[in-house]
Amino acid sequence: MDIRHWKDLLARRLMFLLCVFVLSLLFCIAWGLYHKASPVLAAGSWQAILFSSDWHPSQGRFGLAGFITGTLWVTGLAVVVAVPLSLLTAIFLAEYCPVRLRDVIKPVMELLAGISPVVYGVWGVLVVVPLVRDHLMPFFSGRFPFFPFASDNYTGFSALAGGLVLAVMVTPFMISLMEEVMRGIPFGVRESSLALGATSWQTTKKVILKKAAPGIVAAVILGLSRAIGETMAVLMVAGCALQGFPRSIFDTTYPLPALIANTYGEMMSVPLYDAAIMLAALILLIITVVFNMAAWGILLHLERRET
């Protein structure tokens, strides 16, 4: 009895230490990036770095505002496109799709979720960029000659192209999670709603989506987290041109992940250049953490409201 007690105590303590270790990784990463970025912070101010798009490393100017804005543009467009598409597809798969058709669609979704980002990037260059250049830009620019549709960029490499590619990348992942959450709701809940005279769509809208709301928010959180940090696909289709703040969805943009991937290891002879890249990585980490904390706060609010 004593041996089993000590084994149980040892196992609990070990698991606790492993949990603390995993949680401490975030703070270790943040501290390491801050330590590496401290020289550029000492040479300039946070205001000059965060609110200026003046990026000239050879002249000692490291304004990251244009890169931060590009990250938010691309991620926001991806979420706007991916969330409605994922939710409607998940509703169809969970509530209306025949079993045989679902058995065909599910493996395809899992296959799409596992494709390499480089493949999505190549597809974006070959398909999405020409679509934006030849069809979407002329259509919107001719009918809505104002922000955020007017642009002088005619190459197709733009924030919109990056957002569309990211949306395609995260959609299968989000669909799979949302569909599993909806199918996990007991069938008796559906039967009760239908027995009270509700139609199938009313049951889905008023009952299923309400009970599945926390899981749907969690799926959006995970999809958003993947979209923010995606590098290769966005790097290939967003244009990555240093032109300050993107003013339109058709302007080229330079997100933070693309900046880090494109320039890390280059021009290290320039003073403070490596520190500026580490600061860009730190800001990307902060953006990811802030978005996730806000989304998890919404999730907790929904769960408490359910209880």
Buried (B, 14 or more C-beta within 10 A) or exposed (E): EEEEEEEEEEEEEEEEEEEEEEEEEEEEEBEEBBEBBEBBBEBBEEEBBEEBBBBEBEEBBBBBBBBBBBBBBBBBBBBEBBBEBBBEBBBBBBBEBEEEEBEEBBEEBEEBBEEEBEEBBBBBBEBBBEBBBEEBBEEBBEEEEEEBBBBEBEBBBBBBBBBBBBBBBBBBBBBBBBBBBBBEBEEEEBEEBBEEEBEEEEBBEEBBBEBBBBBBBBBBBBBBBBBBBBBBBBBBBBBBBEBBEBBBBBBBBBBBBBBBBBBBEEEEEEBBBBBBBBBBBBBBBEBBEEBBEEBEEBBEEBBEEEE
